[in-house]
Amino acid sequence: MKTRPGICSAKKRYASEDEALVVASSAAVTLRSYHCDLCRQWHLTSRTKGMKLPAFELARRRSAKAG
């Protein structure tokens, strides 16, 4: 994903994908992490159309569908 400099500077940065996924898993909306080419760190985005979702989100959707 290409991130513009203004967007990158406004977003919170995470040192690792695992750190970003911990935050994403506790969010009320679906978030996924991505590696930024500008700052070389990880950001979160709510854009998920056509993208692979994190395992915790897939499990959350399965349990909501079943119950």
TAKAFEN-V770571 format. One line per field, one symbol per residue. phi: phi as a letter, one per 30 degrees, with the letter a starting at -180 (. if undefined). burial: b if it has 16 or more other C-alpha atoms within 10 Angstrom, else e. Layout:
phi: ???
burial: ???
This chain:
phi: .dcdeddeddddcbdbdddddddddcddcdbbcbddddciccbcbcdbdicdddedddddddddddc
burial: eeeeeeebeeeebbeebeebbeebbeeeebbbbbbbeeeebbbbeeeeeeeeeeeebeeeeeeeeee
